[in-house]
Amino acid sequence: MDHEPQELDQEMVDVAMSIIMDAGDARAEIAGCFSAMASGDIERCDELLSKARLLLAKAHGRQTEIIQDEIDGARRQHSLLFIHAQDTLMAVNSEMNICRYALAICRNYEARIDALEKRGLNER
């Protein structure tokens, strides 16, 4: 079975790498948020998730451009690298959703603990 090597579509490589890089950077911000939650620094999470949200939006925008080009009739050489980029973006987006729910749970518990502490102080 003889396979001729194909020339890389450099634009697709560039787009895939930018998606992977931005999604990876977003993942680091999300990990920072989980660490901040674990140490009780809930206030820092808003800043970290805001940065992650912007990075994911940027990566998603690049992916959407490629999809829209294809809808408009452009034929591109899709590669395993681009598929990996899409997979990474989807996984990090899921991590973002989980982090947002975990943060809401932490805030809820924090509010409940504060209310219990206030009530305990008032009963003394």
trRosetta pair geometry for C-beta under 8 A, 3 or more apart (Angstrom, degrees):
i j d omega theta_ij theta_ji phi_ij phi_ji
6 77 6.6 -176 138 -142 137 147
8 12 7.6 -137 175 61 79 102
8 13 5.7 27 165 -41 124 131
8 77 7.4 -157 -155 90 37 141
8 79 7.5 8 -137 -67 86 150
9 12 4.0 49 96 13 111 116
9 13 6.8 163 87 -15 59 83
9 76 5.8 114 -178 -166 170 85
9 77 4.2 167 -22 47 124 105
9 79 7.4 -165 39 -26 100 115
10 13 5.4 -51 -147 36 38 115
10 14 6.2 40 154 -21 68 104
11 14 5.6 -53 -148 37 32 112
11 15 6.3 31 154 -17 66 106
11 76 7.8 -97 81 -133 109 120
12 15 5.7 -52 -143 39 32 109
12 16 6.1 33 156 -20 65 108
12 66 7.3 88 -116 -124 79 133
12 76 5.7 137 -71 175 125 122
12 77 6.3 -135 11 73 157 76
12 78 7.0 -153 -154 -109 148 39
12 79 6.2 127 128 9 131 109
12 81 7.6 119 134 80 94 111
12 82 5.6 -52 178 -63 103 129
13 16 5.8 -56 -145 38 27 111
13 17 6.2 24 157 -16 64 109
13 79 7.3 13 -79 36 72 151
13 81 6.3 24 -120 96 67 154
14 17 5.9 -57 -146 38 27 108
14 18 6.3 25 156 -18 64 107
15 18 5.8 -57 -147 36 30 108
15 19 6.4 30 154 -19 65 105
15 62 5.3 176 -156 170 90 113
15 63 7.7 137 164 -82 112 45
15 65 7.5 -136 -131 75 134 114
15 66 5.8 124 150 -59 161 126
15 82 7.2 26 90 -112 102 101
15 85 7.5 129 121 127 73 172
16 19 5.8 -56 -151 35 30 111
16 20 6.3 28 153 -17 65 107
16 79 7.1 -68 -47 66 160 109
16 81 4.4 89 139 132 160 97
16 82 4.4 -105 -87 -88 120 59
16 84 7.2 65 -172 64 117 88
16 85 4.1 -149 -152 -32 72 144
17 20 5.6 -53 -144 39 33 112
17 21 6.1 33 157 -20 67 107
17 81 7.5 -16 -55 170 71 124
17 85 7.5 -83 -46 -90 20 127
18 21 5.7 -52 -142 38 31 111
18 22 6.2 26 160 -13 65 109
18 59 7.2 -175 127 -112 76 72
18 62 5.6 -171 96 -117 119 171
19 22 6.2 -59 -143 42 26 104
19 23 6.0 22 160 -14 64 113
19 59 4.5 100 -140 -156 66 95
19 62 5.4 -145 -70 83 91 129
19 63 5.9 79 -108 -58 138 94
19 85 3.9 78 83 -177 127 118
19 86 7.3 -1 144 -64 154 45
19 88 7.1 132 131 72 94 114
19 89 5.6 -50 177 -57 110 121
20 23 6.0 -59 -141 42 24 108
20 24 6.0 27 157 -22 62 111
20 84 7.0 15 -88 116 121 97
20 85 4.9 -90 -50 -110 85 83
20 88 5.5 62 -118 61 70 161
21 24 5.7 -57 -146 37 26 112
21 25 6.4 26 155 -18 63 105
22 25 5.7 -52 -146 36 32 111
22 26 6.3 35 152 -20 64 104
22 55 4.7 -177 -176 -175 85 87
22 56 7.2 164 140 -80 104 28
22 58 5.1 -132 -149 88 153 110
22 59 3.9 -171 89 -62 126 103
22 62 7.7 139 22 11 146 134
23 26 5.5 -51 -148 36 33 114
23 27 6.4 41 149 -25 64 101
23 55 7.2 164 -82 140 26 105
23 56 6.8 67 -107 -105 67 69
23 59 5.0 95 -52 -122 83 171
23 85 7.4 153 9 -163 139 66
23 88 4.7 126 103 131 151 103
23 89 4.8 -116 -88 -90 140 59
23 91 7.9 82 172 62 130 84
23 92 4.5 170 -171 16 94 153
24 27 5.4 -48 -149 30 34 116
24 28 6.8 37 150 -20 63 99
24 88 7.1 -24 -56 175 76 135
24 92 7.7 -119 -69 -78 28 147
25 28 5.6 -49 -154 30 36 114
25 29 6.8 36 148 -17 64 101
25 55 5.1 -141 90 -142 105 153
26 29 5.6 -53 -153 35 37 112
26 30 6.3 37 149 -19 68 105
26 51 7.7 -175 -116 121 62 74
26 52 4.2 96 -157 -151 80 75
26 53 7.9 127 -136 -36 115 18
26 55 3.9 -166 -67 90 95 125
26 56 4.8 89 -120 -52 163 84
26 59 7.2 -94 -11 0 136 136
26 92 5.3 94 90 164 115 137
26 96 7.0 -31 159 -69 118 119
27 30 5.6 -54 -147 37 33 112
27 31 6.3 36 153 -21 65 104
27 52 7.8 115 -45 -131 19 112
27 92 4.8 -94 -69 -118 92 114
27 95 6.4 49 -121 74 79 158
28 31 5.6 -50 -147 35 32 113
28 32 6.5 38 150 -21 62 103
29 32 5.5 -52 -153 34 33 117
29 33 6.7 38 147 -23 63 100
29 48 4.8 171 -178 -174 85 80
29 49 7.1 157 140 -83 111 26
29 51 4.7 -154 -127 90 151 109
29 52 3.9 -161 89 -63 128 93
29 55 7.0 151 10 16 139 139
30 33 5.4 -48 -153 30 36 115
30 34 6.7 37 149 -17 65 99
30 48 7.3 151 -83 147 26 108
30 49 7.3 65 -101 -102 67 68
30 52 5.1 89 -54 -114 82 156
30 92 7.1 174 4 -163 148 85
30 95 5.2 93 140 130 160 113
30 96 5.8 -106 -97 -87 133 63
30 99 5.0 -136 -156 -43 98 159
31 34 5.7 -50 -151 35 36 111
31 35 6.4 38 149 -18 65 105
32 35 5.5 -53 -148 37 33 113
32 36 6.2 36 152 -21 66 104
32 44 7.8 -98 147 137 99 117
32 48 4.8 -150 94 -135 111 141
33 36 5.6 -51 -146 35 32 112
33 37 6.4 36 152 -20 64 102
33 44 7.6 -167 -115 110 59 86
33 45 4.6 80 -146 -133 94 83
33 48 4.2 -174 -67 99 90 136
33 49 5.6 63 -92 -55 150 85
33 52 7.4 -63 -19 -14 132 142
33 99 5.4 69 95 -171 135 131
33 103 6.9 -45 169 -71 119 121
34 37 5.6 -51 -149 34 33 114
34 38 6.4 34 152 -22 64 105
34 99 6.2 -95 -61 -117 88 103
34 102 7.2 23 -110 96 82 154
35 38 5.6 -54 -148 35 32 113
35 39 6.4 14 158 -5 65 109
36 39 6.1 -66 -146 46 29 99
36 41 4.2 -85 -164 79 86 100
36 42 7.1 146 137 -85 99 21
36 44 4.3 -130 -145 76 149 119
36 45 5.3 -170 90 -64 133 77
36 48 6.6 175 4 -2 143 149
37 40 7.7 46 -178 -68 29 19
37 41 7.6 -88 -60 60 22 61
37 42 6.4 56 -110 -98 64 67
37 45 6.2 51 -60 -77 87 132
37 102 6.3 41 -167 133 173 112
37 103 6.4 -118 -89 -96 129 69
37 106 5.3 -125 -149 -67 107 163
41 44 4.5 16 139 10 109 120
41 45 7.6 149 111 -31 72 80
42 45 5.7 -40 -169 6 47 120
42 103 7.2 131 -150 -151 90 85
42 106 5.7 -173 -108 128 117 125
42 107 6.3 136 -170 -82 142 75
42 110 6.3 -59 -27 -48 164 161
43 46 6.8 -41 -175 13 46 106
44 47 5.9 -59 -168 38 52 111
44 48 6.2 44 144 -17 80 111
45 48 5.6 -62 -145 42 36 109
45 49 5.8 28 162 -15 73 110
45 99 8.0 -170 -159 165 114 105
45 103 5.2 169 152 -121 154 128
46 49 6.1 -59 -142 42 25 105
46 50 6.2 31 156 -25 62 109
47 50 5.7 -56 -150 32 27 115
47 51 6.7 26 154 -16 62 103
48 51 5.9 -54 -154 34 32 110
48 52 6.4 30 150 -17 65 107
49 52 5.3 -51 -143 39 37 114
49 53 6.1 45 154 -26 67 103
49 96 7.3 120 -144 -151 90 90
49 99 6.7 -176 -100 119 111 125
49 100 6.8 108 -143 -85 145 82
49 103 7.2 -53 -49 -34 149 164
50 53 5.7 -49 -146 31 29 114
50 54 6.7 29 154 -17 61 103
51 54 6.0 -57 -154 35 31 109
51 55 6.5 28 152 -15 65 108
52 55 5.8 -58 -149 39 33 110
52 56 6.2 29 155 -17 68 108
52 96 5.9 178 136 -108 128 111
52 99 8.0 22 79 71 166 155
53 56 5.9 -56 -146 39 28 109
53 57 6.3 31 154 -22 63 107
53 96 7.2 124 -83 -156 67 139
54 57 5.7 -53 -146 35 30 112
54 58 6.5 33 153 -21 63 104
55 58 5.7 -53 -151 33 32 113
55 59 6.5 28 153 -15 65 106
56 59 5.7 -54 -145 40 34 109
56 60 6.0 35 155 -20 67 108
56 89 7.2 128 -145 -154 80 83
56 92 6.5 -160 -100 114 108 112
56 93 6.0 124 -154 -91 135 81
56 96 6.3 -33 -49 -47 161 159
57 60 5.7 -54 -142 39 29 112
57 61 6.3 37 154 -26 62 105
58 61 5.7 -53 -152 30 28 115
58 62 6.9 27 152 -18 61 101
59 62 5.9 -54 -155 32 34 110
59 63 6.6 32 150 -16 66 105
59 85 8.0 -154 -168 176 109 98
59 89 5.3 -168 135 -112 127 114
60 63 5.6 -54 -150 38 36 112
60 64 6.1 38 152 -22 68 107
60 89 6.6 143 -79 -172 68 132
60 93 7.8 78 -72 -81 118 129
61 64 5.6 -54 -145 36 30 113
61 65 6.6 39 153 -26 63 100
62 65 5.7 -46 -153 25 33 115
62 66 7.1 30 151 -14 62 101
63 66 6.0 -58 -160 35 35 109
63 67 6.4 30 148 -15 68 108
63 85 7.3 -175 -89 125 104 109
63 86 6.2 115 -130 -101 131 84
63 89 6.3 -103 -45 28 149 176
64 67 5.5 -55 -145 41 35 111
64 68 5.9 36 156 -20 69 107
65 68 5.8 -56 -144 38 27 110
65 69 6.4 33 154 -23 62 104
66 69 5.7 -50 -149 32 31 114
66 70 6.7 29 152 -17 62 104
66 76 7.0 -64 -160 28 97 166
66 82 7.5 -156 166 -154 167 131
67 70 5.8 -57 -155 35 33 111
67 71 6.5 35 148 -20 66 103
68 71 5.4 -49 -148 34 37 115
68 72 6.3 32 153 -15 66 107
69 72 5.7 -62 -151 42 30 109
69 74 4.0 -30 160 37 94 141
69 76 7.1 60 107 -32 125 126
70 73 7.7 156 -174 17 29 8
70 74 5.8 -81 -84 66 39 83
70 75 7.7 79 -124 -97 76 33
70 76 6.6 -81 -81 16 97 108
78 82 5.4 -103 -156 62 74 139
78 83 7.1 77 165 -46 105 91
79 82 5.1 104 55 6 72 95
79 83 7.2 -132 104 1 44 88
80 83 5.4 -54 -148 40 37 114
80 84 6.1 43 151 -23 68 104
81 84 5.6 -51 -148 35 30 114
81 85 6.5 36 150 -23 62 102
82 85 5.3 -47 -149 31 36 116
82 86 6.6 36 152 -17 65 101
83 86 5.8 -52 -151 36 33 110
83 87 6.3 34 150 -19 65 107
84 87 5.5 -55 -146 38 32 113
84 88 6.2 35 154 -21 66 105
85 88 5.8 -53 -147 35 29 112
85 89 6.3 31 154 -19 63 107
86 89 5.6 -53 -147 36 31 113
86 90 6.3 30 155 -18 65 106
87 90 5.8 -55 -148 37 30 110
87 91 6.3 28 155 -18 65 108
88 91 5.8 -56 -146 37 30 110
88 92 6.2 23 159 -13 66 109
89 92 6.1 -59 -144 40 26 105
89 93 6.2 30 155 -22 63 109
90 93 5.7 -55 -148 35 29 115
90 94 6.6 31 152 -19 63 103
91 94 5.7 -54 -155 34 32 112
91 95 6.5 35 147 -20 65 103
92 95 5.2 -47 -148 34 39 116
92 96 6.4 47 149 -25 65 99
93 96 5.5 -47 -153 29 34 117
93 97 6.8 35 149 -18 63 101
94 97 5.7 -51 -152 34 36 112
94 98 6.5 35 151 -17 67 104
95 98 5.7 -54 -148 38 33 111
95 99 6.2 35 152 -21 66 107
96 99 5.7 -55 -147 36 29 113
96 100 6.4 32 154 -21 64 104
97 100 5.8 -52 -149 32 31 112
97 101 6.6 27 154 -14 64 104
98 101 5.9 -58 -152 38 32 109
98 102 6.2 32 152 -19 67 108
99 102 5.6 -54 -144 38 32 112
99 103 6.2 35 155 -22 65 105
100 103 5.7 -52 -148 34 29 113
100 104 6.6 32 152 -20 62 103
101 104 5.6 -52 -150 34 34 112
101 105 6.5 35 151 -19 65 103
102 105 5.6 -53 -151 36 34 113
102 106 6.4 36 150 -20 66 104
103 106 5.6 -51 -147 36 34 113
103 107 6.3 33 154 -18 65 105
104 107 5.8 -54 -147 37 31 110
104 108 6.3 34 152 -22 64 106
105 108 5.6 -54 -149 34 31 113
105 109 6.4 27 155 -14 65 105
106 109 5.9 -57 -148 39 30 108
106 110 6.1 33 153 -22 66 108
107 110 5.5 -52 -144 36 31 115
107 111 6.3 33 156 -19 65 104
108 111 5.9 -55 -151 35 29 109
108 112 6.4 27 152 -17 63 107
109 112 5.6 -56 -146 38 33 111
109 113 6.2 33 155 -19 68 105
110 113 5.8 -54 -146 37 29 110
110 114 6.3 32 153 -20 63 106
111 114 5.7 -52 -147 36 31 113
111 115 6.4 31 154 -20 64 105
112 115 5.7 -54 -148 35 31 111
112 116 6.4 31 153 -18 64 105
113 116 5.7 -54 -148 37 33 111
113 117 6.2 32 153 -19 66 106
114 117 5.7 -56 -148 37 30 111
114 118 6.3 31 154 -19 65 105
115 118 5.7 -52 -147 35 31 111
115 119 6.3 31 154 -18 64 108
116 119 5.7 -56 -147 39 30 111
116 120 6.2 33 153 -21 64 107
117 120 5.6 -53 -147 36 31 113
117 121 6.4 31 155 -18 65 105
118 121 5.8 -57 -150 36 30 110
118 122 6.2 28 154 -18 65 110
119 122 5.7 -57 -146 38 30 112
119 123 6.4 30 156 -22 64 107
120 123 5.9 -57 -148 32 30 110
120 124 7.3 40 153 -33 60 98
121 124 6.0 -47 -162 12 36 115
